[in-house]
Amino acid sequence: MNTFKLSLIRSILLCIFIFIILARRLNNNWPITDEHRLATILHPKFKKFECSPNEKEKSINVLKSQFQKHQTIISPSCTNSVVSKHVVVQSSSSNATSKPNNLLSQCFDAKVKVVDERLNPLQEIDDYLNFEFDESYYIYDNSGDIDILLFWKKQQHLFPILSSLAKVIFAIPSSNTIVERLFSSSKNVVTEKRTRLGASKINELLFLQKNLNTLKELINNNNRKRTLSMSSTTTASSDESSYTTAKQQRLDTDESLNDFDNIEVFLD
């Protein structure tokens, strides 16, 4: 019995030792970079770092640093909807109750006055981290995962700077498999009989080859919309022509009645 316990303890210690060695090798061969931290914190389901809480503070600091860099790229006119409560819109006209006549007047004939000039420049990050996203915000792709780029496209009016940063981060390939496939496809484009293709032409051919299915869907959607618009226009024109014909018949009937009355007056 003692021998069995000793062998069991040795096996457990050996497993722990192997696990420590593998963990060190993983950290050395696949170190966690700032891009990994940004990709995790910009994912709405992983932003709480429930699996690795020790990386949360580092990721928030990296996000704040990159956020400040992207603030110079985004137009200053983009404002967060949460921050808009600190902004008061004053009408340029003397009458406060009068409403602008059109949309341009509403956009450009109003003066914006900032009430609190000491707003938190990183308020957008705090709002995103504190915001609870439910299933209605997610759109899933064919693989069953969240379409993260489409998610940030829908949220760009709430988080304009974070959405711009997310487009840059999530456009990075997760592995070099796509790049290797691209090189394999380029071999089929640049052959022995086509050795004088320019770089721009090769890029265009590879783009068309990799996005052919998406382009077909866009063309089919455009053709479908055009067909629907043409059918609605034809229906409207047929309705208009029938209405015009009925109106002309009524006018002819009224004219004939008027002529009959005139004849009666002449006979009298």
RODO-2510 file (C-alpha; in nm, 4 decimals, decimal comma):
residues 268
     n   res          X          Y          Z
     1     m     0,0000     0,0000     0,0000
     2     n     0,2836     0,2369     0,0813
     3     t     0,4473     0,1516    -0,2510
     4     f     0,1275     0,2385    -0,4348
     5     k     0,1059     0,5747    -0,2565
     6     l     0,4662     0,6546    -0,3374
     7     s     0,4195     0,5697    -0,7053
     8     l     0,1035     0,7806    -0,7172
     9     i     0,2832     1,0768    -0,5603
    10     r     0,5712     1,0378    -0,8040
    11     s     0,3293     1,0315    -1,0969
    12     i     0,1552     1,3473    -0,9761
    13     l     0,4848     1,5287    -0,9248
    14     l     0,6013     1,4178    -1,2681
    15     c     0,2824     1,5529    -1,4285
    16     i     0,3233     1,8837    -1,2467
    17     f     0,6850     1,9054    -1,3586
    18     i     0,5900     1,8347    -1,7218
    19     f     0,3111     2,0923    -1,7027
    20     i     0,5530     2,3579    -1,5743
    21     i     0,8002     2,2821    -1,8539
    22     l     0,5261     2,3022    -2,1191
    23     a     0,3968     2,6282    -1,9739
    24     r     0,7444     2,7819    -1,9879
    25     r     0,7916     2,6670    -2,3462
    26     l     0,4557     2,8130    -2,4454
    27     n     0,5456     3,1456    -2,2872
    28     n     0,8821     3,1489    -2,4623
    29     n     0,7621     3,0341    -2,8047
    30     w     0,4217     3,2082    -2,8101
    31     p     0,4495     3,5197    -2,5945
    32     i     0,1382     3,7291    -2,5311
    33     t     0,1662     4,0505    -2,7306
    34     d    -0,0259     4,3780    -2,7159
    35     e    -0,2265     4,2696    -3,0198
    36     h    -0,3476     3,9624    -2,8302
    37     r    -0,4512     4,1780    -2,5351
    38     l    -0,6330     4,4257    -2,7597
    39     a    -0,8123     4,1500    -2,9497
    40     t    -0,9304     4,0005    -2,6200
    41     i    -1,0493     4,3200    -2,4567
    42     l    -1,2204     4,4428    -2,7750
    43     h    -1,4250     4,1233    -2,7923
    44     p    -1,7536     4,1854    -2,6063
    45     k    -1,7625     3,8316    -2,4621
    46     f    -1,3990     3,8222    -2,3461
    47     k    -1,3505     4,1767    -2,2179
    48     k    -1,3964     4,0702    -1,8535
    49     f    -1,0937     3,8330    -1,8674
    50     e    -1,2663     3,5628    -1,6650
    51     c    -1,0140     3,2998    -1,7783
    52     s    -0,7036     3,5143    -1,7226
    53     p    -0,7780     3,7954    -1,4759
    54     n    -0,4093     3,8782    -1,4315
    55     e    -0,3986     4,0099    -1,7919
    56     k    -0,6945     4,2470    -1,7538
    57     e    -0,5053     4,5426    -1,6097
    58     k    -0,2282     4,5141    -1,8700
    59     s    -0,4853     4,4984    -2,1497
    60     i    -0,6685     4,8059    -2,0220
    61     n    -0,3423     5,0030    -2,0127
    62     v    -0,2564     4,8952    -2,3687
    63     l    -0,6075     4,9871    -2,4839
    64     k    -0,5791     5,3345    -2,3304
    65     s    -0,2438     5,3897    -2,4988
    66     q    -0,3724     5,2872    -2,8422
    67     f    -0,6950     5,4796    -2,7849
    68     q    -0,5050     5,8050    -2,7403
    69     k    -0,3152     5,7413    -3,0645
    70     h    -0,6377     5,6842    -3,2580
    71     q    -0,7977     5,9970    -3,1176
    72     t    -0,5928     6,2029    -3,3615
    73     i    -0,7231     5,9967    -3,6555
    74     i    -1,0927     6,0127    -3,5740
    75     s    -1,2717     6,3353    -3,6587
    76     p    -1,3386     6,5559    -3,3543
    77     s    -1,7005     6,5843    -3,4631
    78     c    -1,7618     6,2224    -3,3625
    79     t    -1,8984     6,2302    -3,0111
    80     n    -2,0064     5,9501    -2,7832
    81     s    -2,3764     5,9255    -2,7131
    82     v    -2,3027     5,8852    -2,3419
    83     v    -2,0929     6,2008    -2,3393
    84     s    -2,3595     6,3951    -2,5288
    85     k    -2,5431     6,4606    -2,2034
    86     h    -2,2679     6,7081    -2,1186
    87     v    -2,3374     6,9053    -2,4358
    88     v    -2,6095     7,1680    -2,4749
    89     v    -2,7359     7,2646    -2,8219
    90     q    -2,8416     7,6288    -2,8546
    91     s    -3,0469     7,7473    -3,1498
    92     s    -2,8986     8,0287    -3,3551
    93     s    -3,2347     8,1961    -3,4040
    94     s    -3,3779     8,4392    -3,1516
    95     n    -3,7035     8,2461    -3,1150
    96     a    -3,6301     7,9375    -2,9066
    97     t    -3,9584     7,7661    -2,9897
    98     s    -3,9232     7,7831    -3,3664
    99     k    -3,8022     7,4641    -3,5320
   100     p    -3,5592     7,4503    -3,8280
   101     n    -3,7208     7,4049    -4,1642
   102     n    -3,4978     7,1289    -4,2953
   103     l    -3,2298     6,8833    -4,1921
   104     l    -2,9408     7,1084    -4,2947
   105     s    -3,0675     7,3811    -4,0648
   106     q    -3,0849     7,1348    -3,7783
   107     c    -2,7272     7,0224    -3,8410
   108     f    -2,5514     7,3505    -3,9106
   109     d    -2,7650     7,6273    -3,7589
   110     a    -2,7165     7,5106    -3,4017
   111     k    -2,4378     7,6154    -3,1697
   112     v    -2,2900     7,3499    -2,9452
   113     k    -2,1838     7,4615    -2,5999
   114     v    -1,9821     7,2277    -2,3811
   115     v    -2,0957     7,2525    -2,0218
   116     d    -1,8159     7,0587    -1,8575
   117     e    -1,4769     7,1123    -2,0215
   118     r    -1,3051     6,8643    -1,7912
   119     l    -1,4574     6,5547    -1,9459
   120     n    -1,2737     6,2277    -1,9160
   121     p    -1,0870     6,1782    -2,2483
   122     l    -1,1060     5,8020    -2,1915
   123     q    -1,4779     5,8029    -2,1159
   124     e    -1,5465     5,5888    -2,4217
   125     i    -1,3337     5,3069    -2,2793
   126     d    -1,5111     5,3204    -1,9435
   127     d    -1,8499     5,3165    -2,1149
   128     y    -1,7534     5,0145    -2,3242
   129     l    -1,6143     4,8167    -2,0303
   130     n    -1,9231     4,8896    -1,8187
   131     f    -2,1751     4,8269    -2,0958
   132     e    -2,3528     4,4902    -2,0875
   133     f    -2,4123     4,3483    -2,4367
   134     d    -2,6914     4,0961    -2,4734
   135     e    -2,7567     3,8532    -2,7580
   136     s    -2,9430     4,1147    -2,9628
   137     y    -2,6120     4,2906    -3,0317
   138     y    -2,4443     3,9834    -3,1814
   139     i    -2,4546     3,8546    -3,5371
   140     y    -2,3111     3,5072    -3,5924
   141     d    -2,1290     3,3895    -3,9027
   142     n    -2,1462     3,0492    -4,0724
   143     s    -1,9036     2,8931    -3,8239
   144     g    -2,1224     2,9900    -3,5271
   145     d    -1,8834     3,2551    -3,3981
   146     i    -1,9589     3,6240    -3,3566
   147     d    -1,8947     3,8359    -3,6643
   148     i    -1,6786     4,0784    -3,4701
   149     l    -1,6182     4,3237    -3,7559
   150     l    -1,9900     4,3525    -3,8234
   151     f    -2,0483     4,3970    -3,4502
   152     w    -1,8122     4,6962    -3,4347
   153     k    -1,9585     4,8391    -3,7524
   154     k    -2,2991     4,8502    -3,5830
   155     q    -2,1505     5,0047    -3,2663
   156     q    -1,9388     5,2723    -3,4338
   157     h    -2,1944     5,5452    -3,3539
   158     l    -2,1568     5,4663    -2,9822
   159     f    -1,7833     5,3944    -2,9750
   160     p    -1,6276     5,5620    -3,2812
   161     i    -1,2630     5,5479    -3,1721
   162     l    -1,2816     5,1938    -3,0370
   163     s    -1,4515     5,0754    -3,3563
   164     s    -1,1697     5,2253    -3,5630
   165     l    -0,9143     5,0504    -3,3429
   166     a    -1,1060     4,7225    -3,3624
   167     k    -1,1028     4,7301    -3,7430
   168     v    -0,7223     4,7511    -3,7348
   169     i    -0,6764     4,4784    -3,4732
   170     f    -0,9245     4,2223    -3,6066
   171     a    -0,7985     4,2632    -3,9617
   172     i    -0,4749     4,0935    -3,8532
   173     p    -0,4750     3,7240    -3,9588
   174     s    -0,4747     3,4872    -3,6630
   175     s    -0,2250     3,2598    -3,8364
   176     n    -0,0011     3,2523    -4,1406
   177     t    -0,2273     3,0010    -4,3167
   178     i    -0,4040     3,2735    -4,5170
   179     v    -0,0707     3,4196    -4,6260
   180     e     0,0559     3,0792    -4,7360
   181     r    -0,2634     3,0182    -4,9342
   182     l    -0,2188     3,3568    -5,0933
   183     f     0,1309     3,2652    -5,2060
   184     s    -0,0024     2,9377    -5,3454
   185     s    -0,2688     3,1267    -5,5395
   186     s    -0,0100     3,3697    -5,6737
   187     k     0,1739     3,0769    -5,8308
   188     n    -0,1358     3,0051    -6,0385
   189     v    -0,1596     3,3707    -6,1437
   190     v     0,2067     3,4355    -6,2266
   191     t     0,2970     3,1451    -6,4553
   192     e     0,5650     3,0920    -6,7151
   193     k     0,3383     3,2419    -6,9798
   194     r     0,2464     3,5436    -6,7628
   195     t     0,5742     3,6731    -6,6233
   196     r     0,5290     4,0427    -6,7068
   197     l     0,2354     4,1201    -6,4815
   198     g     0,2727     4,4288    -6,2681
   199     a     0,2310     4,4307    -5,8902
   200     s    -0,0972     4,6225    -5,9036
   201     k    -0,2410     4,3832    -6,1622
   202     i    -0,1404     4,0807    -5,9513
   203     n    -0,3077     4,2355    -5,6452
   204     e    -0,6269     4,2940    -5,8427
   205     l    -0,6347     3,9384    -5,9764
   206     l    -0,5731     3,7874    -5,6327
   207     f    -0,8381     4,0119    -5,4794
   208     l    -1,0943     3,9019    -5,7371
   209     q    -0,9998     3,5395    -5,6909
   210     k    -1,0309     3,5457    -5,3106
   211     n    -1,3496     3,7554    -5,3034
   212     l    -1,5288     3,6060    -5,6022
   213     n    -1,8161     3,4576    -5,3988
   214     t    -1,8713     3,7827    -5,2092
   215     l    -1,8709     3,9822    -5,5316
   216     k    -2,1253     3,7425    -5,6837
   217     e    -2,3536     3,7903    -5,3836
   218     l    -2,3255     4,1688    -5,4121
   219     i    -2,4019     4,1599    -5,7839
   220     n    -2,7022     3,9314    -5,7273
   221     n    -2,8332     4,1587    -5,4525
   222     n    -2,7934     4,4652    -5,6730
   223     n    -2,9704     4,2925    -5,9620
   224     r    -3,2501     4,1831    -5,7294
   225     k    -3,2942     4,5373    -5,5968
   226     r    -3,2905     4,6762    -5,9506
   227     t    -3,5554     4,4247    -6,0587
   228     l    -3,7767     4,5136    -5,7637
   229     s    -3,7399     4,8854    -5,8310
   230     m    -3,8217     4,8359    -6,2006
   231     s    -4,1282     4,6264    -6,1163
   232     s    -4,2497     4,8873    -5,8676
   233     t    -4,1911     5,1614    -6,1262
   234     t    -4,3839     4,9626    -6,3886
   235     t    -4,6710     4,9061    -6,1463
   236     a    -4,6766     5,2728    -6,0558
   237     s    -4,6729     5,3757    -6,4213
   238     s    -4,9562     5,1324    -6,5037
   239     d    -5,1610     5,2657    -6,2135
   240     e    -5,0916     5,6188    -6,3267
   241     s    -5,1930     5,5403    -6,6838
   242     s    -5,5170     5,3757    -6,5691
   243     y    -5,5895     5,6739    -6,3474
   244     t    -5,5191     5,9101    -6,6377
   245     t    -5,7498     5,7090    -6,8659
   246     a    -6,0333     5,7136    -6,6131
   247     k    -5,9853     6,0858    -6,5587
   248     q    -5,9929     6,1511    -6,9338
   249     q    -6,3152     5,9489    -6,9643
   250     r    -6,4745     6,1557    -6,6904
   251     l    -6,3666     6,4761    -6,8633
   252     d    -6,5114     6,3550    -7,1939
   253     t    -6,8395     6,2660    -7,0207
   254     d    -6,8554     6,6104    -6,8558
   255     e    -6,7871     6,7815    -7,1886
   256     s    -7,0647     6,5796    -7,3590
   257     l    -7,3091     6,6740    -7,0825
   258     n    -7,2113     7,0382    -7,1158
   259     d    -7,2684     7,0215    -7,4924
   260     f    -7,6102     6,8649    -7,4352
   261     d    -7,7050     7,1464    -7,1954
   262     n    -7,5880     7,4045    -7,4456
   263     i    -7,8037     7,2447    -7,7137
   264     e    -8,1088     7,2573    -7,4854
   265     v    -8,0447     7,6250    -7,4097
   266     f    -8,0079     7,6986    -7,7809
   267     l    -8,3357     7,5190    -7,8579
   268     d    -8,5174     7,7099    -7,5857
***
